[in-house]
Amino acid sequence: MIHDSPVMKSALAVALGALLSPASAAAADKVAISDLADLAFGQLNMTTNQTMSENVCAYSGSATSGYAVQAIGDGSAGAFTLFNGSATLPYLVSWADSPGRTVGSARALTAGVSLAGFTSSANNKNCNGGPTATLLVTIQGSAAGSAQVGDYSGVLTLILTPQ
């Protein structure tokens, strides 16, 4: 049931989990990602885009320290979609190969498409020097404004491939 009351819609809350999956067993020795945590948006503004960012450690042990990122949501055909029973809420994903970036300075990812051209500044899988990349997730105000009231959640899988 969709409620038009702003009071009801203000109860909308969102959580997003992220996982890493190397492209292959051989790639697992050459790439790593750490410091991922769930993103909890809490109550959403119904008119303004809202972005959460997370500084993470992305490591590539390739000769060039390069890597590609592929993001897959748990929506139909890997779409970036959050769920609340039968209701859905789309979101956008962006990635930057340095920490502390914003949506304007990150590259947008397309669900299921590998995007190359990133470089890791980490010198080991443990990223002892700190974060090396930024993951950004955006829920557009227009999508939140038309969403059914409730708690939404989803899983985002990130696949790194050494380049």
LUMGUDREN-615177 format. One record per atom (N, C-alpha, C, O): x, z, y. Coordinates in steps of 0.1 Angstrom, whole numbers, padded with zeros to 4 digits, always signed. Layout:
BEGIN
XZY...
***
This chain:
BEGIN
+0008+0000-0012+0000+0000+0000+0009+0000+0012+0018+0008+0013+0006-0009+0022+0014-0009+0034+0006-0001+0045-0006-0003+0047+0013+0008+0051+0007+0016+0062+0013+0011+0075+0025+0008+0077+0004+0009+0085+0008+0004+0098+0012+0016+0108+0016+0013+0119+0009+0028+0104+0012+0039+0112+0027+0041+0114+0034+0042+0104+0032+0042+0127+0046+0044+0129+0051+0057+0123+0062+0058+0119+0042+0067+0122+0046+0080+0117+0049+0078+0102+0059+0084+0097+0041+0070+0095+0043+0068+0081+0056+0060+0079+0064+0063+0070+0058+0050+0087+0070+0041+0085+0083+0049+0089+0094+0045+0083+0082+0059+0097+0094+0066+0100+0100+0074+0088+0111+0079+0089+0092+0075+0077+0097+0082+0065+0105+0073+0056+0110+0077+0046+0107+0060+0060+0115+0051+0052+0129+0055+0051+0136+0058+0061+0134+0057+0039+0148+0061+0037+0155+0051+0027+0148+0046+0018+0168+0049+0028+0175+0039+0020+0188+0045+0015+0195+0052+0022+0191+0042+0002+0204+0045-0003+0209+0033-0010+0202+0025-0016+0222+0031-0010+0229+0019-0016+0241+0024-0023+0250+0031-0017+0243+0020-0035+0255+0024-0043+0264+0012-0044+0258+0000-0044+0277+0013-0045+0286+0002-0047+0295+0004-0059+0299+0016-0061+0298-0006-0066+0306-0006-0078+0317-0016-0077+0315-0026-0069+0328-0015-0084+0338-0025-0085+0338-0031-0099+0337-0024-0109+0340-0044-0099+0341-0050-0112+0352-0061-0111+0350-0071-0104+0364-0060-0117+0374-0070-0116+0369-0083-0123+0361-0082-0132+0374-0094-0118+0369-0107-0124+0373-0109-0139+0366-0116-0146+0384-0103-0143+0388-0104-0157+0397-0092-0160+0401-0084-0151+0400-0090-0173+0409-0079-0177+0423-0081-0170+0429-0071-0166+0428-0094-0170+0441-0096-0163+0440-0093-0149+0450-0088-0143+0429-0096-0142+0428-0093-0128+0428-0078-0125+0432-0074-0114+0423-0070-0135+0422-0056-0133+0436-0050-0130+0437-0040-0123+0446-0056-0135+0460-0052-0132+0465-0056-0118+0475-0050-0114+0458-0065-0112+0463-0071-0100+0455-0067-0088+0459-0068-0076+0442-0062-0090+0434-0058-0079+0428-0044-0082+0426-0041-0093+0425-0037-0071+0418-0024-0072+0411-0021-0060+0414-0026-0049+0400-0014-0061+0393-0009-0049+0389+0006-0052+0386+0010-0063+0390+0013-0041+0387+0027-0043+0381+0032-0029+0380+0025-0020+0376+0045-0030+0370+0051-0018+0356+0046-0015+0352+0047-0003+0350+0040-0025+0336+0036-0023+0326+0048-0025+0329+0056-0034+0316+0049-0017+0306+0059-0018+0292+0053-0015+0291+0043-0010+0282+0061-0019+0269+0056-0016+0267+0056-0001+0272+0065+0006+0259+0047+0004+0255+0046+0018+0241+0050+0019+0232+0044+0013+0238+0061+0026+0224+0066+0028+0220+0064+0042+0225+0070+0051+0211+0054+0045+0207+0051+0058+0198+0062+0064+0197+0063+0076+0191+0069+0056+0181+0079+0061+0169+0071+0067+0166+0060+0062+0163+0077+0077+0151+0070+0083+0156+0058+0091+0166+0059+0098+0149+0047+0090+0152+0035+0097+0145+0033+0110+0133+0036+0111+0151+0027+0119+0145+0023+0131+0138+0010+0128+0144+0001+0121+0126+0008+0132+0118-0004+0128+0120-0016+0137+0114-0027+0134+0129-0015+0147+0130-0027+0156+0145-0031+0158+0148-0042+0162+0154-0022+0154+0169-0024+0157+0176-0026+0144+0174-0019+0134+0185-0035+0143+0194-0037+0132+0202-0024+0130+0207-0019+0140+0204-0019+0118+0212-0007+0116+0223-0011+0105+0220-0016+0095+0235-0007+0109+0247-0010+0100+0254+0003+0097+0256+0011+0105+0257+0004+0084+0266+0014+0080+0279+0008+0075+0279-0003+0069+0290+0014+0078+0303+0009+0074+0310+0019+0066+0308+0031+0067+0319+0014+0058+0327+0023+0049+0341+0017+0049+0343+0006+0045+0351+0026+0052+0365+0022+0051+0369+0024+0036+0367+0035+0031+0374+0014+0030+0378+0015+0016+0392+0010+0014+0398+0004+0023+0397+0012+0002+0410+0007-0002+0409-0005-0011+0404-0003-0022+0413-0016-0006+0413-0028-0014+0428-0032-0016+0435-0034-0006+0432-0033-0029+0446-0036-0032+0447-0049-0039+0439-0052-0048+0457-0057-0036+0460-0070-0044+0475-0070-0047+0483-0069-0038+0478-0071-0060+0492-0071-0064+0496-0086-0066+0507-0088-0072+0489-0095-0060+0494-0109-0061+0506-0111-0053+0509-0103-0044+0513-0122-0055+0525-0125-0047+0522-0126-0032+0531-0123-0024+0510-0130-0028+0507-0131-0014+0499-0119-0009+0496-0118+0003+0496-0109-0017+0487-0098-0014+0473-0103-0011+0465-0095-0005+0469-0115-0014+0456-0121-0011+0446-0118-0021+0449-0115-0033+0434-0118-0017+0423-0116-0027+0410-0123-0021+0409-0126-0009+0400-0125-0030+0387-0129-0027+0377-0118-0030+0380-0110-0039+0366-0118-0023+0356-0108-0026+0343-0115-0029+0339-0125-0023+0336-0111-0039+0323-0115-0043+0314-0103-0043+0317-0093-0049+0302-0104-0037+0292-0093-0037+0280-0098-0044+0275-0109-0042+0274-0089-0053+0262-0092-0060+0253-0080-0059+0256-0069-0063+0241-0083-0054+0231-0073-0053+0223-0072-0066+0225-0080-0075+0214-0063-0067+0206-0062-0080+0192-0068-0078+0183-0065-0085+0191-0077-0068+0178-0084-0066+0178-0097-0074+0188-0100-0082+0168-0105-0073+0167-0117-0081+0178-0126-0078+0182-0129-0066+0185-0132-0088+0196-0141-0087+0208-0134-0079+0216-0141-0072+0209-0121-0079+0220-0113-0073+0218-0111-0058+0227-0107-0051+0205-0113-0053+0202-0111-0039+0205-0097-0034+0204-0087-0042+0208-0095-0022+0210-0082-0016+0197-0076-0012+0191-0079-0002+0191-0069-0022+0178-0063-0020+0177-0049-0025+0182-0045-0035+0170-0041-0017+0167-0027-0021+0153-0027-0026+0145-0035-0022+0150-0017-0035+0137-0016-0042+0131-0003-0040+0137+0008-0039+0117-0003-0039+0109+0009-0039+0097+0005-0048+0087+0001-0043+0099+0007-0061+0088+0003-0070+0087-0012-0070+0097-0019-0074+0076-0018-0065+0074-0032-0064+0078-0038-0051+0079-0050-0049+0080-0029-0041+0084-0034-0027+0099-0036-0026+0107-0030-0033+0103-0046-0018+0117-0049-0016+0121-0048-0001+0112-0050+0008+0133-0047+0001+0139-0046+0015+0152-0053+0015+0162-0048+0008+0154-0065+0021+0167-0072+0021+0177-0065+0030+0174-0058+0039+0190-0068+0027+0201-0063+0035+0212-0074+0036+0212-0083+0028+0221-0072+0045+0232-0081+0047+0245-0074+0044+0246-0062+0046+0255-0081+0039+0268-0075+0036+0279-0083+0043+0279-0095+0043+0289-0075+0048+0300-0081+0055+0313-0074+0050+0312-0063+0045+0324-0081+0051+0337-0075+0047+0348-0079+0056+0348-0090+0061+0357-0070+0059+0369-0072+0067+0381-0067+0060+0380-0056+0053+0392-0073+0061+0404-0069+0054+0413-0059+0062+0425-0059+0061+0406-0052+0071+0413-0041+0078+0402-0030+0081+0390-0033+0082+0406-0017+0082+0396-0007+0083+0391-0006+0098+0397-0011+0107+0379+0000+0099+0373+0003+0112+0367-0009+0119+0366-0009+0131+0363-0019+0111+0358-0031+0117+0343-0030+0119+0336-0022+0113+0337-0039+0128+0323-0039+0130+0318-0053+0125+0325-0061+0121+0305-0054+0125+0298-0066+0120+0304-0079+0127+0307-0089+0120+0306-0078+0140+0311-0090+0147+0326-0094+0143+0330-0105+0146+0333-0084+0138+0347-0087+0134+0349-0088+0119+0360-0089+0114+0338-0089+0112+0339-0090+0097+0332-0103+0093+0325-0109+0101+0335-0107+0081+0330-0120+0075+0318-0117+0067+0318-0108+0058+0307-0124+0069+0294-0122+0062+0296-0127+0047+0303-0138+0045+0291-0120+0038+0292-0124+0024+0278-0130+0020+0268-0125+0024+0279-0139+0011+0267-0145+0005+0266-0141-0009+0276-0141-0016+0254-0136-0013+0252-0131-0027+0257-0140-0037+0253-0152-0038+0266-0135-0046+0271-0143-0057+0282-0153-0054+0286-0160-0063+0286-0154-0041+0296-0164-0037+0309-0157-0034+0309-0148-0026+0320-0162-0041+0333-0156-0038+0338-0161-0025+0339-0173-0023+0343-0152-0016+0348-0156-0003+0363-0152-0003+0367-0140-0004+0372-0162-0002+0386-0160-0002+0392-0158+0012+0385-0159+0022+0405-0156+0012+0412-0155+0025+0414-0141+0030+0418-0140+0042+0413-0131+0022+0415-0117+0026+0429-0114+0021+0434-0119+0011+0436-0104+0029+0449-0100+0025+0449-0084+0026+0443-0078+0035+0455-0078+0016+0456-0064+0015+0469-0059+0021+0480-0065+0018+0469-0048+0029+0481-0042+0034+0486-0031+0025+0496-0024+0028+0478-0028+0014+0482-0017+0005+0494-0021-0003+0496-0032-0008+0503-0011-0005+0515-0014-0013+0514-0009-0027+0523-0010-0035+0503-0002-0031+0500+0002-0044+0485+0004-0047+0478+0004-0037+0481+0005-0059+0467+0006-0063+0461+0019-0057+0449+0019-0055+0469+0029-0054+0464+0042-0049+0462+0042-0034+0456+0051-0029+0466+0031-0028+0465+0030-0013+0469+0043-0006+0462+0048+0002+0481+0047-0009+0486+0060-0003+0487+0059+0012+0487+0069+0019+0487+0047+0017+0487+0045+0032+0474+0046+0039+0473+0045+0051+0463+0048+0031+0450+0049+0037+0442+0036+0035+0446+0027+0028+0430+0036+0041+0421+0024+0039+0427+0011+0043+0435+0011+0053+0422+0000+0037+0428-0013+0040+0416-0023+0043+0419-0034+0047+0404-0019+0042+0393-0028+0044+0380-0021+0048+0380-0009+0048+0371-0029+0053+0358-0023+0057+0346-0030+0050+0346-0043+0050+0337-0023+0044+0325-0028+0039+0314-0024+0048+0313-0013+0053+0306-0034+0052+0295-0032+0062+0282-0037+0055+0281-0047+0050+0272-0028+0056+0258-0032+0051+0249-0030+0063+0248-0020+0070+0241-0041+0065+0231-0041+0076+0217-0043+0071+0214-0051+0063+0208-0035+0076+0194-0036+0074+0188-0041+0087+0189-0034+0097+0182-0053+0088+0177-0058+0100+0164-0051+0104+0156-0048+0095+0162-0048+0117+0151-0041+0122+0138-0049+0118+0128-0042+0115+0138-0062+0119+0126-0070+0115+0122-0067+0101+0110-0067+0098+0132-0066+0092+0128-0064+0078+0123-0049+0076+0114-0047+0068+0130-0040+0082+0125-0026+0081+0111-0024+0087+0103-0016+0082+0108-0031+0098+0095-0030+0104+0084-0035+0096+0073-0030+0098+0086-0044+0087+0076-0049+0078+0076-0043+0064+0069-0047+0055+0085-0034+0062+0087-0028+0048+0076-0018+0045+0071-0011+0054+0073-0017+0032+0064-0006+0028+0071+0007+0029+0083+0008+0027+0063+0017+0033+0068+0031+0034+0074+0036+0021+0068+0034+0010+0085+0043+0021+0090+0049+0009+0106+0050+0009+0112+0046+0018+0111+0054-0002+0125+0055-0005+0130+0042-0012+0124+0039-0022+0140+0036-0007+0145+0023-0013+0159+0026-0018+0167+0034-0012+0163+0019-0029+0177+0020-0033+0181+0007-0040+0172-0001-0043+0193+0006-0042+0198-0006-0049+0213-0004-0052+0219+0006-0048+0218-0014-0060+0233-0013-0063+0239-0026-0059+0234-0037-0060+0251-0025-0053+0259-0036-0048+0271-0036-0056+0279-0026-0057+0274-0047-0063+0286-0049-0071+0296-0057-0064+0293-0068-0059+0308-0052-0062+0319-0060-0055+0329-0064-0066+0334-0056-0073+0332-0077-0065+0342-0082-0075+0354-0088-0067+0352-0097-0058+0366-0082-0069+0378-0087-0062+0386-0095-0072+0387-0092-0084+0391-0107-0067+0399-0116-0075+0412-0118-0068+0412-0121-0056+0424-0116-0074+0436-0118-0068+0438-0133-0064+0433-0142-0072+0444-0136-0053+0446-0150-0049+0461-0152-0047+0465-0163-0044
***
